[in-house]
Structures are given as structure tokens and as C-alpha cells.
Amino acid sequence: MTIFGLSIIAVTGIINFLLLLFQLLSGLHVLKVKIQIHKTVGKVLFVVACLHGLIAIVFH
């Protein structure tokens, strides 16, 4: 399965990287965000990471 010519595993991996980078920068207070946004993005990161792993196991 592909999205814009990239495999869906690669796309979810890129999304994971961006979410992880946001979490790191907001946790170190480089980016000033409300704690609720930080928590919500953490939950989204968890879901996308699980989806990424599940797709990788099933389709690769």
C-alpha cells in the first residue's frame, strides 16, 4: 500500500518522527505549549506508533 508513492509504513514512520520531535521539543520547553497539548500529542504518538508497528508486522 502506498500514499503519494511512499509505503504506508514509511508515511507512519515519518509521522512518528515528527510527533516525537514535537514531544521532545515541548518537553524541553523549546516550544512553549500548554500541557494539555503535550499530553494529547503524546496519546496520538502512541496510537500512530502502534499502528505503524502493526502495519509493519502484518504487511511486511
One Martini backbone bead per residue (centre of mass of N, CA, C, O) as a GRO file, in nm:
protein
   60
    1MET     BB    1   0.097   0.036   0.021
    2THR     BB    2   0.030   0.375  -0.090
    3ILE     BB    3   0.146   0.724  -0.042
    4PHE     BB    4   0.274   0.922  -0.264
    5GLY     BB    5   0.485   0.665  -0.322
    6LEU     BB    6   0.465   0.567  -0.029
    7SER     BB    7   0.469   0.379   0.218
    8ILE     BB    8   0.276   0.343   0.497
    9ILE     BB    9   0.516   0.290   0.682
   10ALA     BB   10   0.675   0.548   0.614
   11VAL     BB   11   0.459   0.753   0.686
   12THR     BB   12   0.427   0.671   0.988
   13GLY     BB   13   0.726   0.719   1.052
   14ILE     BB   14   0.728   1.024   0.995
   15ILE     BB   15   0.508   1.097   1.195
   16ASN     BB   16   0.654   0.990   1.442
   17PHE     BB   17   0.898   1.177   1.425
   18LEU     BB   18   0.740   1.446   1.449
   19LEU     BB   19   0.603   1.383   1.721
   20LEU     BB   20   0.866   1.332   1.879
   21LEU     BB   21   0.989   1.610   1.832
   22PHE     BB   22   0.766   1.767   1.970
   23GLN     BB   23   0.789   1.633   2.247
   24LEU     BB   24   1.081   1.712   2.302
   25LEU     BB   25   1.055   2.025   2.266
   26SER     BB   26   0.821   2.059   2.477
   27GLY     BB   27   0.966   1.919   2.720
   28LEU     BB   28   1.221   2.135   2.697
   29HIS     BB   29   1.089   2.427   2.626
   30VAL     BB   30   1.125   2.527   2.330
   31LEU     BB   31   0.827   2.478   2.319
   32LYS     BB   32   0.537   2.665   2.395
   33VAL     BB   33   0.301   2.463   2.560
   34LYS     BB   34   0.046   2.316   2.665
   35ILE     BB   35  -0.002   2.033   2.848
   36GLN     BB   36  -0.247   1.925   2.687
   37ILE     BB   37  -0.103   1.910   2.415
   38HIS     BB   38   0.123   1.720   2.502
   39LYS     BB   39  -0.064   1.485   2.585
   40THR     BB   40  -0.216   1.448   2.316
   41VAL     BB   41   0.033   1.392   2.139
   42GLY     BB   42   0.118   1.141   2.299
   43LYS     BB   43  -0.133   0.974   2.224
   44VAL     BB   44  -0.097   0.988   1.920
   45LEU     BB   45   0.182   0.860   1.914
   46PHE     BB   46   0.095   0.586   2.026
   47VAL     BB   47  -0.107   0.511   1.802
   48VAL     BB   48   0.084   0.541   1.556
   49ALA     BB   49   0.299   0.341   1.655
   50CYS     BB   50   0.111   0.095   1.663
   51LEU     BB   51   0.027   0.109   1.368
   52HIS     BB   52   0.308   0.085   1.247
   53GLY     BB   53   0.374  -0.194   1.368
   54LEU     BB   54   0.132  -0.353   1.260
   55ILE     BB   55   0.177  -0.303   0.961
   56ALA     BB   56   0.465  -0.418   0.951
   57ILE     BB   57   0.388  -0.706   1.037
   58VAL     BB   58   0.158  -0.773   0.828
   59PHE     BB   59   0.296  -0.640   0.539
   60HIS     BB   60   0.621  -0.750   0.564
   0.00000   0.00000   0.00000
